[in-house]
Amino acid sequence: MSVNFDSTFGFDPAVQDSSMAARGLYATMVTWCDHQIYTRPDSFDGTFDLKRVRSVGGTVRLVRELVENGLFEEAGEGVYRVVTRRGLAVFGSFKNQKKPLTPEEAAELHEKKVAAGHAGGKASGESRRAKAEADAKQNEADAKQNEADAKQTASTSTKQTGSTTVPNQTMPSSSPDPSGPGSKQTASVAEVEARALADPFATAWNAYPKHTGSRREAEKAWAAAVAGHDGTSAVTEAQLIGAVVAYAKTIDRPQYAPNMSRWLSNGAYLDHLPKPAKPRYTWGICDEQWLQEHILSQVPEGSFEGSIVGSFWAAVKTGIDPTEAAERVVTELNRKGKP
């Protein structure tokens, strides 16, 4: 009996999103199921319960993590099945005299048992199988798309001569070693932004800390955020990329981050958009330096605001000498500031 773990196991997005403890539990239950298939092929239906998980040192939290990341699937209440496929792990060949059940046959046997004990169980089992197959196909499609994006990013990185950091976290970028062999002058900010905006959603998807959700649903949520929805103002794609990058930098444990589609739909990106700069007003000779010298440096910090500011500018604009108006403001604010 044998289990084959693919050489790309560690690169699968579902595995990368799982903690080392969860990966260990997945490998343990794969080998346990393989042993059961070998020793009791006619009776093992490919499932296990939480009692079995605890017996090998696993926890409910790790099971939930693996279910969320698509490495375990629920076969019933408190009953689970390992997910096997190319790129992860597959059950190997056997030399047992009695041919064991394949994972598909084991799943079918389990469904028959459920149908025999519960009315309507068969229909429920078929619905679950259909959903599992649909999810598996979608995951496979997403994985292929992720692989294509990774190849495209790698190709672009190979061709580009360098990059520079974009201010205010509006775009993701990389910084080559200027002292390395063959290094050249770094690209301009405009070039970096142009590369990112050539396919803005792909840029954001690659920067987001978790890729277990549906890419298609995330792209729909992206379009809705750009257009504005549910009373939320529209944002530019550059701003949205910046929000994704800023959010990713706050995540220490990506496996607990929500799927990108949910993060966008819930408007969580609004908390990571750049804050607009506070407007500054000047008039004639009263520029920032003049205000600092004649008012701000002579009054309590933060006191020159609100109606006081409005009154000052109204006086200046009606022709009163700015220096005289400033002296009045300083006198008034210092008088108010005294205990």
Residue pairs with C-beta under 8 A, 6 or more apart in sequence:
1 34
1 35
1 37
1 38
1 92
1 94
1 95
1 96
2 34
2 92
2 93
2 94
3 30
3 31
3 34
3 89
3 90
3 91
3 92
4 89
4 90
4 91
4 92
5 27
5 88
5 89
6 86
6 87
6 88
6 89
6 90
8 87
9 15
9 87
9 88
9 89
10 16
12 87
12 88
12 143
13 142
13 143
13 146
13 211
13 212
14 69
14 70
14 71
14 88
14 139
14 212
15 23
15 69
15 71
15 88
17 69
17 210
17 211
17 212
17 254
17 255
18 26
18 65
18 66
18 69
18 71
18 255
19 62
19 65
19 253
19 255
21 62
22 62
22 65
22 66
22 69
22 71
22 255
25 53
25 56
25 57
25 58
25 62
25 63
25 66
26 66
26 71
26 72
26 82
27 89
28 56
28 57
28 58
29 48
29 53
29 56
29 58
29 72
29 82
30 82
30 84
30 89
30 91
32 48
32 52
32 56
33 44
33 46
33 48
33 82
33 91
34 91
34 92
36 44
37 44
37 46
37 91
37 94
37 100
37 101
37 103
37 106
38 94
38 96
38 100
41 96
41 98
41 99
41 100
41 101
42 98
42 101
44 101
44 106
45 106
45 107
45 109
45 110
45 113
46 75
46 81
46 101
46 103
46 106
46 107
46 109
46 110
47 75
47 76
47 79
47 80
47 81
47 110
48 79
48 80
48 81
49 78
49 79
49 80
50 60
50 63
50 78
53 59
53 60
53 62
53 63
53 80
63 72
63 80
65 255
66 72
67 73
67 74
67 80
68 212
68 255
69 212
69 255
70 83
70 135
70 139
70 212
71 82
71 83
71 88
72 80
72 81
72 82
72 83
73 80
73 81
73 83
73 132
74 80
74 81
75 81
75 107
75 110
75 128
76 114
81 107
82 89
83 136
84 90
84 91
84 103
85 136
85 140
87 143
91 102
91 103
94 100
101 109
107 129
111 121
111 122
111 125
111 126
111 129
114 121
114 122
114 124
114 125
115 121
115 122
115 125
138 214
138 216
142 211
142 214
142 215
142 216
145 215
146 211
146 215
149 202
149 205
149 206
150 206
152 202
153 206
156 195
157 174
160 187
160 195
161 184
161 185
161 186
161 187
162 176
162 183
162 184
162 185
162 186
162 187
163 173
163 174
163 175
163 176
163 186
163 187
163 191
163 192
164 173
164 175
164 186
164 187
164 188
164 189
164 192
165 173
165 175
166 173
166 189
166 192
166 193
167 189
168 242
168 274
169 242
169 245
169 246
169 249
169 274
170 193
170 238
170 239
170 241
170 242
170 274
171 192
171 193
171 196
171 203
171 238
171 241
171 242
171 245
172 196
172 203
172 207
172 241
172 245
173 192
173 196
175 186
176 183
176 186
177 183
178 186
193 238
196 203
196 238
196 241
197 203
197 237
197 238
197 241
200 237
200 238
200 240
200 241
201 218
201 219
201 222
201 237
203 241
204 222
204 240
204 241
204 244
204 260
205 211
205 215
205 218
205 219
205 260
207 241
207 244
207 245
207 248
208 218
208 244
208 247
208 248
208 257
208 260
208 263
209 247
209 248
209 251
209 254
209 257
210 254
210 255
210 257
210 258
210 259
210 260
211 260
212 259
213 259
213 260
213 261
213 262
214 259
214 261
217 259
217 261
218 259
218 260
218 261
218 264
220 261
221 260
221 261
221 262
221 264
221 265
222 240
222 264
224 264
224 265
225 232
225 235
225 240
225 264
225 267
225 269
226 234
226 235
226 236
226 237
226 240
227 234
228 234
228 235
230 267
232 267
232 270
235 243
235 269
235 273
239 273
239 274
240 269
242 272
242 273
242 274
243 269
243 270
243 272
243 273
244 269
244 272
246 272
247 263
247 268
247 269
247 272
251 257
257 263
258 266
258 268
263 269
280 288
281 309
281 313
282 288
282 291
283 313
283 316
283 317
284 316
284 322
285 322
286 316
286 322
290 322
294 322
294 323
294 326
294 330
295 304
295 312
295 326
295 329
295 330
296 304
298 330
298 334
299 329
299 330
299 333
299 334
299 337
300 333
300 334
300 337
303 333
303 336
303 337
304 329
304 333
308 329
308 332
308 333
311 329
312 325
312 326
312 329
315 325
315 328
316 322
316 325
